[in-house]
Amino acid sequence: QVQLVESGGGLVRPGGSLRLSCAASGFIFSSYAMSWYRQAPGSERELVASISSAGGSTNYANSVKGRFTISRDNTKNTVYLQMNSLKPEDTAVDYCCTWIGRVIYWGKGSLVTVSS
């Protein structure tokens, strides 16, 4: 059974940093690309960053380029999102996900609140 469990969210001041983690189980983690999405209040879910199965290729939304870094540790079945220089508009529930075949699997999300 595929499981994705996010952690690391919380309240941070503008300009601060957080690192999100997503622990994966139930599938061969090292064989699949992983992504982080986020959903702000009143907005649709949007792609934040993706990483290839081996970690050699990444891509980012324009809004987070230069501030966020996605990485993975295939020995720990975990994907990370390092978020620096956080802004109030980064406030959202962040989800990790992966596609296996034609099915997309989501975690339950981790709330990030950026506020002074």
Biopython code that builds the backbone (N, CA, C, O; Angstrom):
import numpy as np
from Bio.PDB.StructureBuilder import StructureBuilder

atoms = [
    (1, "GLN", "N", (0.853, -1.188, 0.000)),
    (1, "GLN", "CA", (0.000, 0.000, 0.000)),
    (1, "GLN", "C", (0.890, 1.240, 0.000)),
    (1, "GLN", "O", (1.738, 1.415, 0.875)),
    (2, "VAL", "N", (0.683, 2.087, -0.987)),
    (2, "VAL", "CA", (1.479, 3.307, -1.097)),
    (2, "VAL", "C", (1.097, 4.283, 0.018)),
    (2, "VAL", "O", (-0.078, 4.579, 0.233)),
    (3, "GLN", "N", (2.106, 4.765, 0.708)),
    (3, "GLN", "CA", (1.883, 5.787, 1.732)),
    (3, "GLN", "C", (2.913, 6.890, 1.581)),
    (3, "GLN", "O", (4.098, 6.633, 1.368)),
    (4, "LEU", "N", (2.442, 8.114, 1.693)),
    (4, "LEU", "CA", (3.294, 9.301, 1.666)),
    (4, "LEU", "C", (2.930, 10.132, 2.881)),
    (4, "LEU", "O", (1.772, 10.513, 3.052)),
    (5, "VAL", "N", (3.913, 10.416, 3.729)),
    (5, "VAL", "CA", (3.651, 11.140, 4.964)),
    (5, "VAL", "C", (4.571, 12.354, 5.045)),
    (5, "VAL", "O", (5.789, 12.225, 5.168)),
    (6, "GLU", "N", (3.958, 13.539, 4.972)),
    (6, "GLU", "CA", (4.712, 14.786, 5.044)),
    (6, "GLU", "C", (4.906, 15.216, 6.487)),
    (6, "GLU", "O", (4.097, 14.901, 7.360)),
    (7, "SER", "N", (5.991, 15.939, 6.721)),
    (7, "SER", "CA", (6.249, 16.527, 8.031)),
    (7, "SER", "C", (7.138, 17.752, 7.846)),
    (7, "SER", "O", (7.737, 17.950, 6.789)),
    (8, "GLY", "N", (7.211, 18.563, 8.888)),
    (8, "GLY", "CA", (8.125, 19.702, 8.866)),
    (8, "GLY", "C", (7.475, 21.058, 8.685)),
    (8, "GLY", "O", (8.158, 22.080, 8.747)),
    (9, "GLY", "N", (6.170, 21.088, 8.460)),
    (9, "GLY", "CA", (5.500, 22.368, 8.304)),
    (9, "GLY", "C", (5.398, 23.110, 9.628)),
    (9, "GLY", "O", (5.760, 22.586, 10.681)),
    (10, "GLY", "N", (4.903, 24.325, 9.556)),
    (10, "GLY", "CA", (4.747, 25.118, 10.769)),
    (10, "GLY", "C", (4.623, 26.585, 10.453)),
    (10, "GLY", "O", (4.423, 26.983, 9.305)),
    (11, "LEU", "N", (4.745, 27.390, 11.507)),
    (11, "LEU", "CA", (4.657, 28.850, 11.397)),
    (11, "LEU", "C", (6.067, 29.418, 11.342)),
    (11, "LEU", "O", (6.916, 29.087, 12.171)),
    (12, "VAL", "N", (6.303, 30.267, 10.367)),
    (12, "VAL", "CA", (7.615, 30.885, 10.217)),
    (12, "VAL", "C", (7.428, 32.338, 9.801)),
    (12, "VAL", "O", (6.447, 32.679, 9.140)),
    (13, "ARG", "N", (8.364, 33.184, 10.185)),
    (13, "ARG", "CA", (8.285, 34.593, 9.817)),
    (13, "ARG", "C", (8.790, 34.807, 8.393)),
    (13, "ARG", "O", (9.591, 34.018, 7.892)),
    (14, "PRO", "N", (8.329, 35.858, 7.749)),
    (14, "PRO", "CA", (8.859, 36.175, 6.405)),
    (14, "PRO", "C", (10.380, 36.245, 6.428)),
    (14, "PRO", "O", (10.980, 36.823, 7.334)),
    (15, "GLY", "N", (10.985, 35.646, 5.417)),
    (15, "GLY", "CA", (12.431, 35.578, 5.341)),
    (15, "GLY", "C", (13.028, 34.346, 5.974)),
    (15, "GLY", "O", (14.219, 34.075, 5.819)),
    (16, "GLY", "N", (12.210, 33.599, 6.687)),
    (16, "GLY", "CA", (12.680, 32.404, 7.367)),
    (16, "GLY", "C", (12.751, 31.184, 6.459)),
    (16, "GLY", "O", (12.504, 31.263, 5.256)),
    (17, "SER", "N", (13.095, 30.055, 7.072)),
    (17, "SER", "CA", (13.277, 28.807, 6.331)),
    (17, "SER", "C", (12.551, 27.657, 7.017)),
    (17, "SER", "O", (12.347, 27.654, 8.231)),
    (18, "LEU", "N", (12.173, 26.693, 6.211)),
    (18, "LEU", "CA", (11.626, 25.434, 6.702)),
    (18, "LEU", "C", (12.093, 24.330, 5.772)),
    (18, "LEU", "O", (12.365, 24.569, 4.595)),
    (19, "ARG", "N", (12.184, 23.121, 6.306)),
    (19, "ARG", "CA", (12.453, 21.962, 5.464)),
    (19, "ARG", "C", (11.328, 20.960, 5.653)),
    (19, "ARG", "O", (11.080, 20.480, 6.759)),
    (20, "LEU", "N", (10.656, 20.656, 4.561)),
    (20, "LEU", "CA", (9.621, 19.627, 4.575)),
    (20, "LEU", "C", (10.237, 18.280, 4.208)),
    (20, "LEU", "O", (11.170, 18.201, 3.409)),
    (21, "SER", "N", (9.700, 17.240, 4.804)),
    (21, "SER", "CA", (10.101, 15.865, 4.483)),
    (21, "SER", "C", (8.867, 15.077, 4.083)),
    (21, "SER", "O", (7.762, 15.352, 4.550)),
    (22, "CYS", "N", (9.061, 14.111, 3.229)),
    (22, "CYS", "CA", (7.981, 13.203, 2.840)),
    (22, "CYS", "C", (8.539, 11.789, 2.861)),
    (22, "CYS", "O", (9.379, 11.429, 2.037)),
    (23, "ALA", "N", (8.068, 11.000, 3.802)),
    (23, "ALA", "CA", (8.499, 9.613, 3.931)),
    (23, "ALA", "C", (7.581, 8.724, 3.113)),
    (23, "ALA", "O", (6.361, 8.768, 3.265)),
    (24, "ALA", "N", (8.171, 7.923, 2.250)),
    (24, "ALA", "CA", (7.402, 7.080, 1.331)),
    (24, "ALA", "C", (7.542, 5.610, 1.700)),
    (24, "ALA", "O", (8.579, 5.173, 2.201)),
    (25, "SER", "N", (6.483, 4.860, 1.444)),
    (25, "SER", "CA", (6.524, 3.416, 1.657)),
    (25, "SER", "C", (5.513, 2.745, 0.745)),
    (25, "SER", "O", (4.602, 3.388, 0.224)),
    (26, "GLY", "N", (5.685, 1.439, 0.558)),
    (26, "GLY", "CA", (4.724, 0.670, -0.216)),
    (26, "GLY", "C", (5.019, 0.586, -1.694)),
    (26, "GLY", "O", (4.241, -0.001, -2.446)),
    (27, "PHE", "N", (6.134, 1.164, -2.130)),
    (27, "PHE", "CA", (6.535, 1.073, -3.531)),
    (27, "PHE", "C", (8.051, 1.229, -3.606)),
    (27, "PHE", "O", (8.698, 1.596, -2.626)),
    (28, "ILE", "N", (8.606, 0.946, -4.777)),
    (28, "ILE", "CA", (10.059, 1.045, -4.951)),
    (28, "ILE", "C", (10.403, 2.517, -5.182)),
    (28, "ILE", "O", (10.391, 3.005, -6.311)),
    (29, "PHE", "N", (10.701, 3.194, -4.108)),
    (29, "PHE", "CA", (10.863, 4.648, -4.109)),
    (29, "PHE", "C", (11.871, 5.113, -5.161)),
    (29, "PHE", "O", (11.637, 6.101, -5.858)),
    (30, "SER", "N", (12.974, 4.408, -5.270)),
    (30, "SER", "CA", (14.058, 4.840, -6.152)),
    (30, "SER", "C", (13.708, 4.742, -7.635)),
    (30, "SER", "O", (14.481, 5.183, -8.485)),
    (31, "SER", "N", (12.563, 4.174, -7.944)),
    (31, "SER", "CA", (12.157, 4.009, -9.338)),
    (31, "SER", "C", (11.234, 5.110, -9.841)),
    (31, "SER", "O", (10.895, 5.130, -11.024)),
    (32, "TYR", "N", (10.824, 6.021, -8.974)),
    (32, "TYR", "CA", (9.784, 6.985, -9.344)),
    (32, "TYR", "C", (10.175, 8.415, -9.045)),
    (32, "TYR", "O", (10.781, 8.723, -8.018)),
    (33, "ALA", "N", (9.809, 9.282, -9.980)),
    (33, "ALA", "CA", (9.928, 10.704, -9.733)),
    (33, "ALA", "C", (8.976, 11.113, -8.613)),
    (33, "ALA", "O", (7.954, 10.468, -8.376)),
    (34, "MET", "N", (9.328, 12.180, -7.946)),
    (34, "MET", "CA", (8.507, 12.699, -6.853)),
    (34, "MET", "C", (8.276, 14.191, -7.070)),
    (34, "MET", "O", (9.078, 14.877, -7.703)),
    (35, "SER", "N", (7.175, 14.667, -6.537)),
    (35, "SER", "CA", (6.844, 16.082, -6.688)),
    (35, "SER", "C", (6.286, 16.642, -5.391)),
    (35, "SER", "O", (5.741, 15.925, -4.551)),
    (36, "TRP", "N", (6.444, 17.940, -5.265)),
    (36, "TRP", "CA", (5.774, 18.703, -4.210)),
    (36, "TRP", "C", (4.778, 19.638, -4.887)),
    (36, "TRP", "O", (5.110, 20.315, -5.859)),
    (37, "TYR", "N", (3.558, 19.668, -4.364)),
    (37, "TYR", "CA", (2.531, 20.605, -4.769)),
    (37, "TYR", "C", (2.140, 21.414, -3.539)),
    (37, "TYR", "O", (2.453, 21.044, -2.407)),
    (38, "ARG", "N", (1.457, 22.512, -3.778)),
    (38, "ARG", "CA", (0.901, 23.261, -2.656)),
    (38, "ARG", "C", (-0.456, 23.832, -3.044)),
    (38, "ARG", "O", (-0.764, 24.044, -4.217)),
    (39, "GLN", "N", (-1.246, 24.070, -2.018)),
    (39, "GLN", "CA", (-2.566, 24.654, -2.216)),
    (39, "GLN", "C", (-2.774, 25.744, -1.188)),
    (39, "GLN", "O", (-2.878, 25.483, 0.011)),
    (40, "ALA", "N", (-2.832, 26.968, -1.677)),
    (40, "ALA", "CA", (-3.095, 28.114, -0.801)),
    (40, "ALA", "C", (-4.594, 28.263, -0.602)),
    (40, "ALA", "O", (-5.377, 27.775, -1.417)),
    (41, "PRO", "N", (-5.006, 28.934, 0.479)),
    (41, "PRO", "CA", (-6.444, 29.122, 0.721)),
    (41, "PRO", "C", (-7.118, 29.786, -0.473)),
    (41, "PRO", "O", (-6.667, 30.825, -0.957)),
    (42, "GLY", "N", (-8.197, 29.179, -0.938)),
    (42, "GLY", "CA", (-8.953, 29.753, -2.033)),
    (42, "GLY", "C", (-8.344, 29.565, -3.396)),
    (42, "GLY", "O", (-8.844, 30.116, -4.377)),
    (43, "SER", "N", (-7.270, 28.795, -3.483)),
    (43, "SER", "CA", (-6.575, 28.601, -4.758)),
    (43, "SER", "C", (-6.520, 27.131, -5.138)),
    (43, "SER", "O", (-6.746, 26.249, -4.310)),
    (44, "GLU", "N", (-6.218, 26.889, -6.396)),
    (44, "GLU", "CA", (-6.058, 25.515, -6.855)),
    (44, "GLU", "C", (-4.675, 24.987, -6.459)),
    (44, "GLU", "O", (-3.747, 25.754, -6.201)),
    (45, "ARG", "N", (-4.569, 23.679, -6.420)),
    (45, "ARG", "CA", (-3.287, 23.053, -6.118)),
    (45, "ARG", "C", (-2.328, 23.311, -7.291)),
    (45, "ARG", "O", (-2.709, 23.193, -8.456)),
    (46, "GLU", "N", (-1.091, 23.661, -6.965)),
    (46, "GLU", "CA", (-0.117, 23.968, -8.004)),
    (46, "GLU", "C", (1.189, 23.231, -7.761)),
    (46, "GLU", "O", (1.562, 22.943, -6.624)),
    (47, "LEU", "N", (1.872, 22.934, -8.855)),
    (47, "LEU", "CA", (3.160, 22.264, -8.762)),
    (47, "LEU", "C", (4.218, 23.220, -8.235)),
    (47, "LEU", "O", (4.324, 24.356, -8.697)),
    (48, "VAL", "N", (4.989, 22.765, -7.280)),
    (48, "VAL", "CA", (6.085, 23.559, -6.721)),
    (48, "VAL", "C", (7.424, 23.089, -7.284)),
    (48, "VAL", "O", (8.217, 23.893, -7.775)),
    (49, "ALA", "N", (7.669, 21.778, -7.210)),
    (49, "ALA", "CA", (8.956, 21.242, -7.657)),
    (49, "ALA", "C", (8.837, 19.752, -7.905)),
    (49, "ALA", "O", (8.007, 19.068, -7.307)),
    (50, "SER", "N", (9.687, 19.260, -8.803)),
    (50, "SER", "CA", (9.741, 17.834, -9.090)),
    (50, "SER", "C", (11.180, 17.377, -9.152)),
    (50, "SER", "O", (12.086, 18.166, -9.423)),
    (51, "ILE", "N", (11.385, 16.088, -8.898)),
    (51, "ILE", "CA", (12.725, 15.505, -8.956)),
    (51, "ILE", "C", (12.636, 14.126, -9.587)),
    (51, "ILE", "O", (11.706, 13.367, -9.312)),
    (52, "SER", "N", (13.599, 13.808, -10.429)),
    (52, "SER", "CA", (13.608, 12.519, -11.100)),
    (52, "SER", "C", (13.923, 11.397, -10.118)),
    (52, "SER", "O", (14.285, 11.645, -8.968)),
    (53, "SER", "N", (13.784, 10.179, -10.580)),
    (53, "SER", "CA", (13.910, 9.026, -9.688)),
    (53, "SER", "C", (15.298, 8.939, -9.035)),
    (53, "SER", "O", (15.412, 8.582, -7.862)),
    (54, "ALA", "N", (16.332, 9.261, -9.785)),
    (54, "ALA", "CA", (17.691, 9.192, -9.244)),
    (54, "ALA", "C", (18.152, 10.517, -8.658)),
    (54, "ALA", "O", (19.218, 10.604, -8.048)),
    (55, "GLY", "N", (17.346, 11.536, -8.848)),
    (55, "GLY", "CA", (17.662, 12.852, -8.283)),
    (55, "GLY", "C", (18.495, 13.748, -9.166)),
    (55, "GLY", "O", (18.877, 14.845, -8.759)),
    (56, "GLY", "N", (18.779, 13.293, -10.370)),
    (56, "GLY", "CA", (19.668, 14.066, -11.234)),
    (56, "GLY", "C", (18.995, 15.205, -11.972)),
    (56, "GLY", "O", (19.673, 16.068, -12.530)),
    (57, "SER", "N", (17.674, 15.222, -11.985)),
    (57, "SER", "CA", (16.940, 16.254, -12.702)),
    (57, "SER", "C", (15.861, 16.836, -11.812)),
    (57, "SER", "O", (15.108, 16.107, -11.166)),
    (58, "THR", "N", (15.795, 18.156, -11.785)),
    (58, "THR", "CA", (14.786, 18.838, -10.984)),
    (58, "THR", "C", (14.147, 19.949, -11.815)),
    (58, "THR", "O", (14.728, 20.431, -12.787)),
    (59, "ASN", "N", (12.960, 20.336, -11.418)),
    (59, "ASN", "CA", (12.348, 21.526, -12.010)),
    (59, "ASN", "C", (11.488, 22.210, -10.963)),
    (59, "ASN", "O", (10.999, 21.584, -10.023)),
    (60, "TYR", "N", (11.317, 23.507, -11.150)),
    (60, "TYR", "CA", (10.653, 24.335, -10.153)),
    (60, "TYR", "C", (9.652, 25.282, -10.795)),
    (60, "TYR", "O", (9.798, 25.684, -11.950)),
    (61, "ALA", "N", (8.639, 25.626, -10.026)),
    (61, "ALA", "CA", (7.759, 26.717, -10.422)),
    (61, "ALA", "C", (8.556, 28.014, -10.394)),
    (61, "ALA", "O", (9.452, 28.196, -9.570)),
    (62, "ASN", "N", (8.212, 28.907, -11.309)),
    (62, "ASN", "CA", (8.938, 30.188, -11.367)),
    (62, "ASN", "C", (8.874, 30.936, -10.036)),
    (62, "ASN", "O", (9.813, 31.640, -9.663)),
    (63, "SER", "N", (7.780, 30.778, -9.340)),
    (63, "SER", "CA", (7.582, 31.536, -8.101)),
    (63, "SER", "C", (8.529, 31.110, -6.973)),
    (63, "SER", "O", (8.692, 31.838, -5.994)),
    (64, "VAL", "N", (9.153, 29.933, -7.107)),
    (64, "VAL", "CA", (10.024, 29.451, -6.021)),
    (64, "VAL", "C", (11.471, 29.253, -6.473)),
    (64, "VAL", "O", (12.327, 28.910, -5.657)),
    (65, "LYS", "N", (11.754, 29.460, -7.742)),
    (65, "LYS", "CA", (13.123, 29.272, -8.242)),
    (65, "LYS", "C", (14.097, 30.157, -7.489)),
    (65, "LYS", "O", (13.848, 31.343, -7.276)),
    (66, "GLY", "N", (15.207, 29.562, -7.092)),
    (66, "GLY", "CA", (16.221, 30.295, -6.357)),
    (66, "GLY", "C", (15.978, 30.357, -4.866)),
    (66, "GLY", "O", (16.856, 30.776, -4.111)),
    (67, "ARG", "N", (14.789, 29.943, -4.425)),
    (67, "ARG", "CA", (14.474, 29.970, -2.986)),
    (67, "ARG", "C", (14.254, 28.568, -2.425)),
    (67, "ARG", "O", (14.612, 28.295, -1.280)),
    (68, "PHE", "N", (13.670, 27.684, -3.223)),
    (68, "PHE", "CA", (13.347, 26.328, -2.783)),
    (68, "PHE", "C", (14.278, 25.325, -3.465)),
    (68, "PHE", "O", (14.714, 25.530, -4.598)),
    (69, "THR", "N", (14.570, 24.247, -2.756)),
    (69, "THR", "CA", (15.379, 23.162, -3.306)),
    (69, "THR", "C", (14.741, 21.822, -2.981)),
    (69, "THR", "O", (14.492, 21.505, -1.818)),
    (70, "ILE", "N", (14.478, 21.043, -4.019)),
    (70, "ILE", "CA", (13.962, 19.688, -3.822)),
    (70, "ILE", "C", (15.136, 18.708, -3.865)),
    (70, "ILE", "O", (16.055, 18.867, -4.670)),
    (71, "SER", "N", (15.102, 17.715, -3.012)),
    (71, "SER", "CA", (16.141, 16.687, -3.004)),
    (71, "SER", "C", (15.518, 15.382, -2.509)),
    (71, "SER", "O", (14.383, 15.357, -2.032)),
    (72, "ARG", "N", (16.271, 14.320, -2.632)),
    (72, "ARG", "CA", (15.763, 13.026, -2.171)),
    (72, "ARG", "C", (16.923, 12.187, -1.663)),
    (72, "ARG", "O", (18.073, 12.364, -2.063)),
    (73, "ASP", "N", (16.581, 11.265, -0.767)),
    (73, "ASP", "CA", (17.529, 10.283, -0.267)),
    (73, "ASP", "C", (16.906, 8.915, -0.494)),
    (73, "ASP", "O", (16.023, 8.491, 0.252)),
    (74, "ASN", "N", (17.368, 8.237, -1.516)),
    (74, "ASN", "CA", (16.762, 6.955, -1.872)),
    (74, "ASN", "C", (17.116, 5.851, -0.873)),
    (74, "ASN", "O", (16.498, 4.787, -0.893)),
    (75, "THR", "N", (18.087, 6.085, -0.013)),
    (75, "THR", "CA", (18.390, 5.103, 1.035)),
    (75, "THR", "C", (17.405, 5.227, 2.199)),
    (75, "THR", "O", (17.241, 4.302, 2.995)),
    (76, "LYS", "N", (16.753, 6.392, 2.280)),
    (76, "LYS", "CA", (15.791, 6.619, 3.359)),
    (76, "LYS", "C", (14.354, 6.712, 2.853)),
    (76, "LYS", "O", (13.431, 6.951, 3.631)),
    (77, "ASN", "N", (14.168, 6.524, 1.542)),
    (77, "ASN", "CA", (12.824, 6.631, 0.942)),
    (77, "ASN", "C", (12.150, 7.948, 1.319)),
    (77, "ASN", "O", (10.979, 7.978, 1.699)),
    (78, "THR", "N", (12.902, 9.016, 1.208)),
    (78, "THR", "CA", (12.405, 10.320, 1.639)),
    (78, "THR", "C", (12.750, 11.391, 0.608)),
    (78, "THR", "O", (13.848, 11.411, 0.052)),
    (79, "VAL", "N", (11.795, 12.273, 0.370)),
    (79, "VAL", "CA", (12.007, 13.443, -0.471)),
    (79, "VAL", "C", (11.853, 14.681, 0.402)),
    (79, "VAL", "O", (11.036, 14.719, 1.322)),
    (80, "TYR", "N", (12.653, 15.685, 0.092)),
    (80, "TYR", "CA", (12.692, 16.898, 0.911)),
    (80, "TYR", "C", (12.364, 18.125, 0.070)),
    (80, "TYR", "O", (12.520, 18.128, -1.151)),
    (81, "LEU", "N", (11.908, 19.162, 0.755)),
    (81, "LEU", "CA", (11.761, 20.470, 0.130)),
    (81, "LEU", "C", (12.321, 21.502, 1.104)),
    (81, "LEU", "O", (11.713, 21.805, 2.131)),
    (82, "GLN", "N", (13.484, 22.029, 0.763)),
    (82, "GLN", "CA", (14.084, 23.087, 1.554)),
    (82, "GLN", "C", (13.545, 24.416, 1.054)),
    (82, "GLN", "O", (13.684, 24.748, -0.123)),
    (83, "MET", "N", (12.933, 25.169, 1.948)),
    (83, "MET", "CA", (12.294, 26.423, 1.583)),
    (83, "MET", "C", (12.993, 27.563, 2.321)),
    (83, "MET", "O", (12.958, 27.635, 3.549)),
    (84, "ASN", "N", (13.617, 28.441, 1.567)),
    (84, "ASN", "CA", (14.312, 29.589, 2.134)),
    (84, "ASN", "C", (13.651, 30.881, 1.682)),
    (84, "ASN", "O", (12.861, 30.887, 0.738)),
    (85, "SER", "N", (13.975, 31.966, 2.356)),
    (85, "SER", "CA", (13.436, 33.290, 2.007)),
    (85, "SER", "C", (11.925, 33.239, 1.838)),
    (85, "SER", "O", (11.378, 33.742, 0.856)),
    (86, "LEU", "N", (11.270, 32.631, 2.795)),
    (86, "LEU", "CA", (9.825, 32.437, 2.694)),
    (86, "LEU", "C", (9.074, 33.753, 2.714)),
    (86, "LEU", "O", (9.457, 34.708, 3.390)),
    (87, "LYS", "N", (7.986, 33.773, 1.948)),
    (87, "LYS", "CA", (7.140, 34.956, 1.821)),
    (87, "LYS", "C", (5.734, 34.618, 2.289)),
    (87, "LYS", "O", (5.356, 33.447, 2.299)),
    (88, "PRO", "N", (4.950, 35.626, 2.677)),
    (88, "PRO", "CA", (3.562, 35.342, 3.077)),
    (88, "PRO", "C", (2.788, 34.579, 1.994)),
    (88, "PRO", "O", (1.929, 33.756, 2.310)),
    (89, "GLU", "N", (3.083, 34.845, 0.745)),
    (89, "GLU", "CA", (2.367, 34.146, -0.330)),
    (89, "GLU", "C", (2.771, 32.685, -0.479)),
    (89, "GLU", "O", (2.190, 31.966, -1.291)),
    (90, "ASP", "N", (3.750, 32.240, 0.285)),
    (90, "ASP", "CA", (4.088, 30.817, 0.326)),
    (90, "ASP", "C", (3.199, 30.051, 1.301)),
    (90, "ASP", "O", (3.293, 28.827, 1.393)),
    (91, "THR", "N", (2.348, 30.751, 2.022)),
    (91, "THR", "CA", (1.427, 30.089, 2.941)),
    (91, "THR", "C", (0.517, 29.136, 2.174)),
    (91, "THR", "O", (-0.180, 29.543, 1.244)),
    (92, "ALA", "N", (0.530, 27.869, 2.570)),
    (92, "ALA", "CA", (-0.225, 26.847, 1.840)),
    (92, "ALA", "C", (-0.099, 25.514, 2.573)),
    (92, "ALA", "O", (0.723, 25.349, 3.475)),
    (93, "VAL", "N", (-0.928, 24.586, 2.160)),
    (93, "VAL", "CA", (-0.721, 23.190, 2.533)),
    (93, "VAL", "C", (0.136, 22.565, 1.436)),
    (93, "VAL", "O", (-0.217, 22.620, 0.258)),
    (94, "ASP", "N", (1.250, 21.979, 1.821)),
    (94, "ASP", "CA", (2.182, 21.372, 0.871)),
    (94, "ASP", "C", (1.992, 19.856, 0.865)),
    (94, "ASP", "O", (1.914, 19.215, 1.913)),
    (95, "TYR", "N", (1.921, 19.309, -0.332)),
    (95, "TYR", "CA", (1.695, 17.877, -0.506)),
    (95, "TYR", "C", (2.832, 17.265, -1.326)),
    (95, "TYR", "O", (3.316, 17.879, -2.277)),
    (96, "CYS", "N", (3.249, 16.076, -0.963)),
    (96, "CYS", "CA", (4.125, 15.339, -1.863)),
    (96, "CYS", "C", (3.271, 14.321, -2.617)),
    (96, "CYS", "O", (2.218, 13.895, -2.141)),
    (97, "CYS", "N", (3.744, 13.945, -3.794)),
    (97, "CYS", "CA", (2.972, 13.011, -4.608)),
    (97, "CYS", "C", (3.887, 12.277, -5.566)),
    (97, "CYS", "O", (5.024, 12.677, -5.815)),
    (98, "THR", "N", (3.354, 11.193, -6.092)),
    (98, "THR", "CA", (4.053, 10.445, -7.126)),
    (98, "THR", "C", (3.035, 9.767, -8.034)),
    (98, "THR", "O", (1.926, 9.435, -7.615)),
    (99, "TRP", "N", (3.436, 9.570, -9.284)),
    (99, "TRP", "CA", (2.632, 8.826, -10.250)),
    (99, "TRP", "C", (3.189, 7.399, -10.334)),
    (99, "TRP", "O", (4.386, 7.189, -10.529)),
    (100, "ILE", "N", (2.282, 6.430, -10.180)),
    (100, "ILE", "CA", (2.651, 5.034, -10.392)),
    (100, "ILE", "C", (1.646, 4.476, -11.386)),
    (100, "ILE", "O", (0.468, 4.304, -11.075)),
    (101, "GLY", "N", (2.135, 4.198, -12.586)),
    (101, "GLY", "CA", (1.209, 3.831, -13.649)),
    (101, "GLY", "C", (0.326, 5.024, -13.972)),
    (101, "GLY", "O", (0.827, 6.111, -14.262)),
    (102, "ARG", "N", (-0.974, 4.828, -13.924)),
    (102, "ARG", "CA", (-1.914, 5.901, -14.209)),
    (102, "ARG", "C", (-2.508, 6.496, -12.950)),
    (102, "ARG", "O", (-3.457, 7.279, -13.015)),
    (103, "VAL", "N", (-1.965, 6.136, -11.824)),
    (103, "VAL", "CA", (-2.525, 6.577, -10.554)),
    (103, "VAL", "C", (-1.577, 7.565, -9.877)),
    (103, "VAL", "O", (-0.371, 7.328, -9.798)),
    (104, "ILE", "N", (-2.128, 8.664, -9.394)),
    (104, "ILE", "CA", (-1.347, 9.617, -8.621)),
    (104, "ILE", "C", (-1.678, 9.423, -7.144)),
    (104, "ILE", "O", (-2.842, 9.338, -6.752)),
    (105, "TYR", "N", (-0.642, 9.357, -6.356)),
    (105, "TYR", "CA", (-0.785, 9.174, -4.921)),
    (105, "TYR", "C", (-0.363, 10.458, -4.214)),
    (105, "TYR", "O", (0.646, 11.074, -4.554)),
    (106, "TRP", "N", (-1.161, 10.842, -3.224)),
    (106, "TRP", "CA", (-0.909, 12.059, -2.471)),
    (106, "TRP", "C", (-0.710, 11.742, -0.997)),
    (106, "TRP", "O", (-1.290, 10.793, -0.468)),
    (107, "GLY", "N", (0.115, 12.545, -0.344)),
    (107, "GLY", "CA", (0.124, 12.542, 1.100)),
    (107, "GLY", "C", (-1.017, 13.397, 1.620)),
    (107, "GLY", "O", (-1.792, 13.953, 0.843)),
    (108, "LYS", "N", (-1.116, 13.499, 2.939)),
    (108, "LYS", "CA", (-2.204, 14.265, 3.544)),
    (108, "LYS", "C", (-1.874, 15.740, 3.664)),
    (108, "LYS", "O", (-2.751, 16.557, 3.945)),
    (109, "GLY", "N", (-0.611, 16.084, 3.451)),
    (109, "GLY", "CA", (-0.222, 17.485, 3.440)),
    (109, "GLY", "C", (0.365, 17.976, 4.747)),
    (109, "GLY", "O", (0.150, 17.398, 5.813)),
    (110, "SER", "N", (1.115, 19.065, 4.629)),
    (110, "SER", "CA", (1.729, 19.710, 5.784)),
    (110, "SER", "C", (1.540, 21.218, 5.624)),
    (110, "SER", "O", (1.891, 21.787, 4.591)),
    (111, "LEU", "N", (0.985, 21.859, 6.650)),
    (111, "LEU", "CA", (0.650, 23.275, 6.564)),
    (111, "LEU", "C", (1.877, 24.140, 6.829)),
    (111, "LEU", "O", (2.568, 23.980, 7.835)),
    (112, "VAL", "N", (2.126, 25.050, 5.910)),
    (112, "VAL", "CA", (3.175, 26.054, 6.061)),
    (112, "VAL", "C", (2.505, 27.419, 6.137)),
    (112, "VAL", "O", (1.770, 27.814, 5.232)),
    (113, "THR", "N", (2.767, 28.130, 7.221)),
    (113, "THR", "CA", (2.204, 29.461, 7.410)),
    (113, "THR", "C", (3.346, 30.450, 7.558)),
    (113, "THR", "O", (4.191, 30.312, 8.442)),
    (114, "VAL", "N", (3.364, 31.448, 6.686)),
    (114, "VAL", "CA", (4.402, 32.477, 6.727)),
    (114, "VAL", "C", (3.742, 33.786, 7.144)),
    (114, "VAL", "O", (2.970, 34.380, 6.390)),
    (115, "SER", "N", (4.056, 34.214, 8.340)),
    (115, "SER", "CA", (3.405, 35.394, 8.888)),
    (115, "SER", "C", (4.263, 36.017, 9.978)),
    (115, "SER", "O", (4.980, 35.326, 10.701)),
    (116, "SER", "N", (4.173, 37.328, 10.078)),
    (116, "SER", "CA", (4.887, 38.014, 11.151)),
    (116, "SER", "C", (3.997, 38.188, 12.371)),
    (116, "SER", "O", (4.432, 38.748, 13.377)),
]
sb = StructureBuilder()
sb.init_structure("model")
sb.init_model(0)
sb.init_chain("A")
sb.init_seg("    ")
for serial, (resi, resn, name, xyz) in enumerate(atoms, 1):
    if name == "N":
        sb.init_residue(resn, " ", resi, " ")
    sb.init_atom(name, np.array(xyz, "f"), 0.0, 1.0, " ", f" {name:<3s}", serial, name[0])
structure = sb.get_structure()
